Every structure is written in structure tokens, then in C-alpha cells.
């Protein structure tokens, strides 16, 4: 799970690539949930489509008042 603003400086693409690598080199299938918004969201969505060995869910922003937290 990634929670935070989707910005280059936070390097969320590293998490996607790492889980994709792990999935390709093991018998496990990984699911990643990304919570947050930012200028990198579209690029990360494209990257997650290219990394077909993992499943990535983009949940958008969540309020700290959300009862599901």
C-alpha cells in the first residue's frame, strides 16, 4: 500500500516496478493499493498497465475523517 501525494520526489514508480519484479521472479501475485492524488497519477496508471504481473488499484484521495480508515 502507498499512501501519499503522487509526486515524482516520493518515487511511487519504484514500488510498482519492485512489486512487478517480485511477481515475475516468484510464484506470488501482488496487489498494490495507491491512496492519494497528484501530478504523477496518469504516468503511474500507464506504468501499472505496462507491468502486467501485478494488480494496482488507485483509490484517489481519502479524508482523515473517513470512517473506513
TORVEXMAR-253007 format. One line per field, with one value per atom (N, C-alpha, C): residue number from 1; residue in three letters; chain; z, x, y. Coordinates in pm, 1 decimal, padded with zeros to 6 digits, always signed. Atoms other than C-alpha are relative to their C-alpha. Layout:
REM TORVEXMAR-253007
resi [NUM|...]
resn [ALA|...]
chain [A|...]
up [Z|...]
east [X|...]
north [Y|...]
//
This chain:
REM TORVEXMAR-253007
resi [1|1|1|2|2|2|3|3|3|4|4|4|5|5|5|6|6|6|7|7|7|8|8|8|9|9|9|10|10|10|11|11|11|12|12|12|13|13|13|14|14|14|15|15|15|16|16|16|17|17|17|18|18|18|19|19|19|20|20|20|21|21|21|22|22|22|23|23|23|24|24|24|25|25|25|26|26|26|27|27|27|28|28|28|29|29|29|30|30|30|31|31|31|32|32|32|33|33|33|34|34|34|35|35|35|36|36|36|37|37|37|38|38|38|39|39|39|40|40|40|41|41|41|42|42|42|43|43|43|44|44|44|45|45|45|46|46|46|47|47|47|48|48|48|49|49|49|50|50|50|51|51|51|52|52|52|53|53|53|54|54|54|55|55|55|56|56|56|57|57|57|58|58|58|59|59|59|60|60|60|61|61|61|62|62|62|63|63|63|64|64|64|65|65|65|66|66|66|67|67|67|68|68|68|69|69|69]
resn [UNK|UNK|UNK|UNK|UNK|UNK|UNK|UNK|UNK|UNK|UNK|UNK|UNK|UNK|UNK|UNK|UNK|UNK|UNK|UNK|UNK|UNK|UNK|UNK|UNK|UNK|UNK|UNK|UNK|UNK|UNK|UNK|UNK|UNK|UNK|UNK|UNK|UNK|UNK|UNK|UNK|UNK|UNK|UNK|UNK|UNK|UNK|UNK|UNK|UNK|UNK|UNK|UNK|UNK|UNK|UNK|UNK|UNK|UNK|UNK|UNK|UNK|UNK|UNK|UNK|UNK|UNK|UNK|UNK|UNK|UNK|UNK|UNK|UNK|UNK|UNK|UNK|UNK|UNK|UNK|UNK|UNK|UNK|UNK|UNK|UNK|UNK|UNK|UNK|UNK|UNK|UNK|UNK|UNK|UNK|UNK|UNK|UNK|UNK|UNK|UNK|UNK|UNK|UNK|UNK|UNK|UNK|UNK|UNK|UNK|UNK|UNK|UNK|UNK|UNK|UNK|UNK|UNK|UNK|UNK|UNK|UNK|UNK|UNK|UNK|UNK|UNK|UNK|UNK|UNK|UNK|UNK|UNK|UNK|UNK|UNK|UNK|UNK|UNK|UNK|UNK|UNK|UNK|UNK|UNK|UNK|UNK|UNK|UNK|UNK|UNK|UNK|UNK|UNK|UNK|UNK|UNK|UNK|UNK|UNK|UNK|UNK|UNK|UNK|UNK|UNK|UNK|UNK|UNK|UNK|UNK|UNK|UNK|UNK|UNK|UNK|UNK|UNK|UNK|UNK|UNK|UNK|UNK|UNK|UNK|UNK|UNK|UNK|UNK|UNK|UNK|UNK|UNK|UNK|UNK|UNK|UNK|UNK|UNK|UNK|UNK|UNK|UNK|UNK|UNK|UNK|UNK]
chain [A|A|A|A|A|A|A|A|A|A|A|A|A|A|A|A|A|A|A|A|A|A|A|A|A|A|A|A|A|A|A|A|A|A|A|A|A|A|A|A|A|A|A|A|A|A|A|A|A|A|A|A|A|A|A|A|A|A|A|A|A|A|A|A|A|A|A|A|A|A|A|A|A|A|A|A|A|A|A|A|A|A|A|A|A|A|A|A|A|A|A|A|A|A|A|A|A|A|A|A|A|A|A|A|A|A|A|A|A|A|A|A|A|A|A|A|A|A|A|A|A|A|A|A|A|A|A|A|A|A|A|A|A|A|A|A|A|A|A|A|A|A|A|A|A|A|A|A|A|A|A|A|A|A|A|A|A|A|A|A|A|A|A|A|A|A|A|A|A|A|A|A|A|A|A|A|A|A|A|A|A|A|A|A|A|A|A|A|A|A|A|A|A|A|A|A|A|A|A|A|A|A|A|A|A|A|A]
up [+00000.0|+00000.0|+00000.0|+00002.5|-00085.3|+00040.5|-00041.4|+00092.6|-00003.0|+00008.3|-00000.3|-00132.8|+00123.9|-00270.2|-00109.7|+00110.8|-00608.9|-00071.2|+00050.5|-00675.0|-00036.6|+00042.9|-00852.4|+00115.4|-00106.1|-00544.7|+00099.8|-00090.2|-00349.6|-00066.5|+00077.5|-00624.0|+00012.1|-00009.7|-00619.2|-00112.1|+00108.9|-00951.1|+00041.7|-00048.5|-00765.2|+00065.3|-00064.3|-00562.8|-00105.1|+00106.3|-00877.0|-00069.7|+00069.9|-01053.2|+00088.3|-00091.3|-00745.1|+00015.3|-00013.6|-00699.2|-00129.9|+00128.6|-01070.6|-00012.2|+00004.3|-01048.6|+00090.8|-00093.8|-00741.8|-00055.6|+00054.5|-00912.3|-00114.2|+00111.7|-01222.6|+00045.3|-00047.8|-01013.4|+00116.5|-00105.5|-00773.8|-00044.7|+00028.5|-00763.0|+00056.3|-00062.9|-00588.7|-00100.7|+00076.6|-00747.0|+00100.5|-00093.9|-00582.9|-00042.8|+00020.5|-00545.1|+00078.2|-00060.9|-00472.7|+00000.6|-00011.1|-00346.4|+00020.1|-00009.1|-00401.9|+00039.3|-00051.9|-00197.3|-00008.7|+00016.4|-00298.1|-00142.5|+00132.3|-00593.6|-00021.7|+00028.9|-00768.0|-00147.9|+00140.7|-01090.3|-00067.7|+00057.0|-01140.9|-00019.6|+00004.0|-01129.4|-00138.8|+00134.5|-01506.5|-00043.5|+00035.0|-01558.2|+00077.6|-00081.1|-01273.1|-00048.5|+00056.9|-01422.6|-00126.7|+00121.4|-01754.7|+00033.8|-00042.4|-01582.2|+00053.7|-00057.3|-01391.4|-00108.2|+00111.9|-01720.3|-00071.8|+00064.3|-01865.4|+00084.7|-00093.1|-01557.0|+00024.8|-00003.6|-01620.7|+00104.4|-00097.9|-01344.9|+00137.5|-00127.2|-01064.1|-00027.8|+00007.6|-00996.5|+00084.9|-00071.9|-00899.5|+00004.4|-00020.3|-00754.9|+00042.5|-00035.2|-00746.1|+00069.4|-00080.7|-00470.5|+00008.3|-00009.2|-00506.7|+00139.8|-00133.7|-00204.6|+00098.5|-00107.4|+00126.7|+00113.8|-00112.5|+00407.8|+00129.3|-00128.7|+00754.5|+00082.9|-00068.8|+00867.5|-00055.3|+00061.0|+00652.2|+00103.1|-00102.7|+00882.3|-00036.2|+00040.7|+00680.1|+00036.9|-00035.7|+00794.7|+00131.3]
east [+00084.7|+00000.0|+00089.4|-00064.2|+00116.0|-00105.1|+00091.1|-00048.5|+00078.5|-00067.6|+00054.1|-00026.6|+00014.7|+00066.4|+00081.2|-00067.1|+00157.6|+00091.6|-00098.9|+00468.1|+00128.3|-00126.7|+00796.2|+00096.9|-00101.1|+01004.7|-00024.1|+00030.4|+00827.6|+00027.2|-00037.3|+00918.4|-00097.4|+00094.5|+00597.0|+00019.4|-00023.9|+00702.1|+00096.8|-00094.1|+00980.2|-00076.6|+00081.5|+00718.8|-00069.5|+00066.8|+00527.8|+00099.9|-00101.8|+00844.5|+00053.5|-00052.3|+00969.2|-00098.8|+00100.4|+00642.7|-00015.6|+00004.9|+00634.1|+00116.8|-00118.2|+00988.0|-00019.1|+00023.2|+00899.4|-00100.5|+00103.4|+00591.5|+00054.7|-00057.7|+00786.8|+00101.2|-00105.0|+01053.5|-00045.1|+00052.1|+00827.2|-00133.9|+00130.9|+00506.5|-00113.5|+00099.2|+00326.2|-00054.1|+00059.5|+00087.9|-00028.7|+00011.9|+00092.4|-00109.5|+00101.4|-00185.2|+00045.4|-00044.0|-00092.4|-00116.5|+00100.9|-00336.2|+00072.4|-00060.9|-00234.2|-00108.4|+00095.3|-00418.4|+00064.0|-00051.6|-00364.6|-00020.0|+00009.1|-00365.4|+00125.5|-00113.9|-00102.8|+00032.2|-00034.1|+00064.7|+00054.1|-00054.5|+00213.3|-00104.5|+00101.5|-00116.7|-00014.5|+00019.3|-00160.0|+00119.5|-00120.8|+00201.1|+00005.5|-00000.2|+00165.4|-00105.9|+00103.2|-00155.9|+00052.6|-00057.5|+00022.8|+00106.0|-00102.6|+00317.2|-00062.6|+00064.1|+00085.8|-00063.0|+00053.3|-00076.4|+00111.4|-00114.4|+00267.1|+00054.4|-00047.3|+00358.0|-00114.1|+00116.2|+00107.7|+00004.0|-00009.7|+00232.4|-00053.7|+00059.8|+00075.7|-00132.0|+00128.0|-00264.3|+00011.9|-00011.4|-00270.5|-00136.9|+00126.8|-00577.4|+00031.9|-00014.7|-00589.7|-00128.0|+00116.2|-00821.9|-00027.2|+00019.8|-00780.5|+00030.8|-00027.4|-00765.7|-00105.6|+00088.5|-00919.8|+00010.8|+00002.9|-01023.2|+00037.5|-00032.9|-00884.0|-00126.0|+00128.1|-01248.3|-00077.6|+00067.1|-01338.1|-00013.3|+00019.6|-01492.8|+00064.8|-00063.0|-01328.3|+00148.0|-00142.9|-00980.5|+00021.0]
north [-00116.6|+00000.0|+00123.1|-00130.5|+00350.3|+00101.8|-00106.7|+00642.7|+00129.6|-00129.2|+00994.7|+00066.4|-00075.9|+01254.1|-00069.1|+00067.5|+01102.8|+00099.9|-00095.1|+01311.9|-00073.9|+00060.3|+01234.1|-00017.8|+00005.1|+01311.9|-00113.5|+00111.7|+01034.9|-00135.8|+00118.7|+00783.1|-00117.9|+00112.7|+00576.0|-00102.0|+00093.9|+00420.3|-00110.9|+00101.7|+00237.0|-00115.1|+00103.8|+00049.0|-00086.6|+00075.6|-00050.5|-00091.7|+00080.1|-00167.5|-00113.4|+00102.2|-00355.1|-00115.3|+00106.4|-00544.7|-00078.0|+00068.7|-00622.6|-00097.1|+00085.8|-00762.6|-00121.2|+00110.5|-00969.1|-00100.4|+00086.6|-01105.0|-00086.7|+00075.4|-01207.6|-00104.4|+00090.4|-01382.5|-00088.8|+00086.2|-01571.5|-00057.4|+00057.9|-01768.9|+00084.9|-00087.6|-01481.7|+00101.3|-00110.2|-01232.5|+00110.2|-00111.2|-00891.2|+00096.7|-00103.3|-00634.9|+00122.4|-00125.2|-00273.5|+00097.7|-00104.7|-00010.8|+00131.4|-00132.8|+00350.4|+00099.9|-00097.3|+00610.9|+00136.7|-00134.8|+00971.5|+00048.1|-00061.1|+01206.3|+00083.6|-00085.2|+01411.5|+00000.9|-00019.9|+01510.2|-00125.3|+00123.1|+01162.5|-00109.4|+00105.5|+00974.6|-00062.0|+00054.8|+00937.3|-00083.9|+00075.9|+00825.3|-00131.9|+00121.9|+00573.9|-00098.7|+00087.8|+00438.2|-00069.0|+00058.0|+00387.2|-00104.0|+00094.3|+00220.1|-00128.3|+00118.7|-00013.8|-00087.3|+00078.2|-00119.3|-00075.2|+00064.6|-00197.5|-00114.0|+00102.8|-00401.1|-00097.2|+00087.0|-00674.8|-00110.0|+00107.6|-00906.1|+00038.2|-00042.1|-00701.0|+00070.5|-00069.7|-00551.0|+00125.9|-00127.1|-00181.5|+00066.4|-00071.5|-00006.3|+00142.2|-00140.7|+00372.8|+00045.0|-00034.2|+00491.4|+00149.7|-00144.3|+00868.0|+00048.9|-00055.3|+01093.3|-00047.1|+00043.7|+00992.0|+00100.0|-00093.1|+01222.4|-00072.4|+00060.2|+01159.0|-00023.4|+00020.0|+01179.2|-00118.5|+00113.2|+00878.3|-00112.4|+00103.4|+00614.5|-00133.7|+00125.9|+00334.0|-00003.9|-00001.2|+00442.3|-00064.6]
//
